């Protein structure tokens, strides 16, 4: 459980930070910047995480004759995925701010930084926070697929326990997977409830 939390936390801190930056850049008027980040978004949102894990853990190291730990690969892949998802959340929130308000901000002399502080941030934050919390729960749950590259996360350890005790305790799988379900529930339920509460507040 601690390893799942550690991978999720590191990936989220880096991925969310990059996602905010990329989301802001995607509102740029530069056509080149828009195309670059559009491609980035499409690639890492469309490609399944399983494909990315195999690509970074098996294929690329073999091509470049190097090795990379499964924990590092997990963080890299999750950062790429989280940043692409977060960039879309931030971009959508920013473009939802009425143009009349930004025009009014420029009319009274606000520079770009002041526009983000006094116009964009107060209006986009209520939209960004619930979506970000939902993304966090998705990240925590998705760590279960890391077992395919040998990361000793909860399900992999659970399988090892079941294999060891299944003869002595025929119902071992029921108890082990039930306990794993409880651990994921403990991690995700409070975040999910908070996201739903914030979403309802935004609607109001």
C-alpha positions in Angstrom: 0.0 0.0 0.0 2.9 2.4 0.8 4.5 1.7 -2.6 1.2 2.4 -4.4 0.9 5.7 -2.4 4.6 6.6 -3.1 4.4 6.0 -6.8 1.1 7.9 -7.0 2.3 10.8 -5.0 5.5 11.3 -6.9 3.8 10.9 -10.3 1.0 13.3 -9.3 3.3 16.1 -8.0 5.3 16.1 -11.2 2.4 15.3 -13.6 0.0 17.8 -12.2 2.6 20.6 -12.2 3.5 19.9 -15.8 -0.1 19.5 -16.7 -0.9 23.0 -15.3 2.0 24.5 -17.3 1.0 22.6 -20.5 -2.7 23.6 -20.1 -1.7 27.3 -19.9 0.5 26.9 -22.9 -2.3 25.3 -24.9 -4.3 28.5 -24.6 -1.4 30.3 -26.4 -2.2 32.0 -29.8 0.9 30.3 -31.3 -0.2 27.7 -33.8 3.0 25.7 -33.4 2.6 25.5 -29.6 -1.0 24.4 -30.0 -0.1 21.7 -32.5 2.8 20.4 -30.4 0.7 20.0 -27.2 -2.3 18.7 -29.1 -0.1 15.9 -30.4 1.3 15.3 -26.9 -2.2 15.1 -25.5 -3.6 12.8 -28.2 -0.6 10.4 -28.0 -0.6 9.9 -24.2 -4.4 9.9 -23.8 -5.1 7.5 -26.7 -2.3 5.0 -26.2 -3.2 2.5 -23.4 -1.0 2.6 -20.3 -0.2 -1.1 -20.8 1.3 -0.2 -24.2 3.3 2.6 -22.7 4.6 0.4 -19.9 5.8 -2.2 -22.3 7.3 0.4 -24.5 9.3 2.1 -21.8 10.2 -1.1 -19.8 11.0 -3.6 -22.5 11.3 -2.0 -26.0 13.2 1.2 -25.5 15.8 -0.2 -23.0 16.5 -3.0 -25.5 16.8 -0.6 -28.4 19.3 1.6 -26.4 21.0 -1.3 -24.7 20.3 0.0 -21.2 18.2 -0.9 -18.2 15.7 1.0 -16.2 14.0 0.0 -13.0 10.3 -0.8 -13.0 9.6 1.9 -10.4 11.2 4.5 -12.6 9.3 3.4 -15.6 6.1 3.5 -13.6 6.6 7.1 -12.6 7.7 8.2 -16.1 4.6 6.6 -17.7 2.2 7.9 -15.1 3.7 11.4 -15.3 3.2 11.5 -19.1 -0.4 10.3 -18.7 -1.2 12.6 -15.8 0.3 15.7 -17.4 -1.7 15.1 -20.6 -5.0 14.6 -18.7 -4.3 17.6 -16.5 -3.4 19.9 -19.4 -6.8 19.2 -20.9 -8.6 20.0 -17.6 -6.7 23.3 -17.2 -7.2 24.3 -20.8 -10.9 23.6 -20.6 -11.3 25.6 -17.4 -9.3 28.6 -18.8 -11.2 28.8 -22.1 -14.5 28.7 -20.1 -13.8 32.1 -18.7 -15.9 34.6 -20.7 -13.8 36.7 -23.1 -15.6 39.9 -22.0 -14.0 39.6 -18.6 -10.5 39.2 -19.9 -11.1 42.2 -22.2 -12.3 44.2 -19.3 -9.2 43.2 -17.4 -7.0 44.4 -20.2 -9.1 47.6 -20.4 -8.3 48.5 -16.8 -4.6 47.8 -17.3 -4.1 44.3 -15.9 -1.1 42.5 -17.3 -1.1 38.8 -18.1 0.0 37.7 -14.7 -2.6 39.9 -13.0 -5.3 38.5 -15.3 -4.5 35.0 -14.2 -4.5 36.1 -10.6 -7.7 38.1 -10.5 -9.7 36.7 -13.4 -8.7 33.2 -14.6 -7.7 31.7 -11.2 -10.9 32.6 -9.2 -13.2 31.4 -12.0 -11.3 28.3 -13.3 -10.2 26.9 -9.9 -13.7 25.6 -8.9 -13.8 23.7 -12.2 -10.3 22.3 -12.0 -10.3 21.0 -8.4 -13.1 18.4 -8.7 -11.7 17.1 -12.0 -8.2 16.9 -10.5 -9.5 14.9 -7.5 -11.2 12.5 -9.8 -7.9 12.1 -11.7 -6.1 11.4 -8.5 -8.5 8.5 -7.7 -8.0 7.1 -11.2 -4.2 7.2 -10.8 -4.4 5.3 -7.5 -6.6 2.6 -8.9 -4.6 2.3 -12.1 -1.5 1.4 -10.2 -2.9 -2.1 -10.2 -1.7 -2.6 -13.8 2.0 -2.1 -12.7 2.1 -5.8 -11.8 2.7 -6.6 -15.5 6.2 -5.1 -15.2 6.9 -6.7 -11.8 6.2 -3.8 -9.5 5.3 -5.3 -6.1 2.1 -3.4 -5.7 -0.9 -4.7 -3.7 -2.4 -7.1 -6.2 0.9 -8.7 -7.1 1.7 -9.2 -3.4 -1.8 -10.5 -2.9 -1.3 -13.1 -5.7 1.9 -14.3 -4.1 0.2 -14.7 -0.7 -2.7 -16.6 -2.4 -0.3 -18.9 -4.2 1.5 -19.7 -0.9 -1.6 -20.4 1.2 -4.2 -21.6 -1.3 -3.7 -25.3 -0.4 -3.8 -24.7 3.3 -6.6 -22.1 3.1 -8.9 -22.7 0.1 -10.7 -19.4 0.7 -7.4 -17.4 0.7 -8.2 -15.6 -2.5 -11.5 -14.3 -1.1 -9.9 -12.9 2.0 -6.8 -11.5 0.3 -8.7 -9.8 -2.6 -11.3 -8.6 -0.1 -8.5 -7.0 2.0 -7.0 -5.4 -1.2 -10.4 -4.0 -2.0 -10.5 -2.5 1.5 -7.1 -0.9 1.1 -8.0 0.7 -2.3 -11.3 1.9 -0.8 -9.5 3.5 2.1 -7.2 5.4 -0.3 -9.8 6.4 -2.9 -13.2 6.9 -1.1 -12.3 10.1 0.9 -11.0 11.7 -2.3 -14.0 10.6 -4.3 -16.4 12.0 -1.8 -14.5 15.3 -1.7 -14.7 15.5 -5.5 -18.4 14.9 -5.5 -19.0 17.5 -2.8 -16.9 20.1 -4.7 -18.7 19.3 -8.0 -22.1 19.9 -6.3 -20.8 23.2 -4.9 -19.7 24.3 -8.4 -23.1 23.5 -9.8 -24.7 25.7 -7.1 
